[in-house]
Amino acid sequence: MFSKSKFSILLSLFVFINFSTNGSLKETDASGHTVSEESAYMSKSLAAAKIGVEKSEQYGMYLTDEDGRTLYMFLADNRSESSSCYNRCAEVWPPLLTTGDPEAAANAVNADMLGTIERRDGTTQVTYNGWPLYYYVKDQGQGELTGQDVKGFGAEWYLMAPDGNYIHH
């Protein structure tokens, strides 16, 4: 027979195991890539976003966050108006959020092209030349470009060049 203390310990262990594994469940997105349920980008503490630039031999210069993580745009978005990426889409393609005006962290970034839109949940998403910016959960570090030219959630995703155009080659 279980005492109250043994039952409490077992219940606590069950709850701990259940919550610890929920964040590591894997799923496949529309493009066939495996992604985690929770995105590290969504849990990052919000601050004024800083936009930088990296260079790829294949694609040239493209926008990143201040840590060098790649940023993308979504052709289904309404340029300069709103994001079309919510719910499951926003889990796979987390929006780049900010609490203040975004800042250029590299000389190649045109500060005049930086802007924001308000998302339906009231958060503020960074835009560049009117295009809302996103991460891709498969990109786990600086210089990863696995979201380039991916079709998912109804349209293509592309890198953004510092000149304000998306890179589609």
Secondary structure, DSSP 8 states (H G I E B T S, - for coil): ---HHHHHHHHHHHHHHHHHHHTT-EEE-TTS-EEESS-HHHHS-----EEEEEEETTTEEEEEETT--B-EEETTSBTTTB----THHHHHS-B-EESS--EE-STTS-GGGEEEEE-TTS-EEEEETTEE-B--TT--STT--TTTTEEETTEEEEEE-TTS-EE--
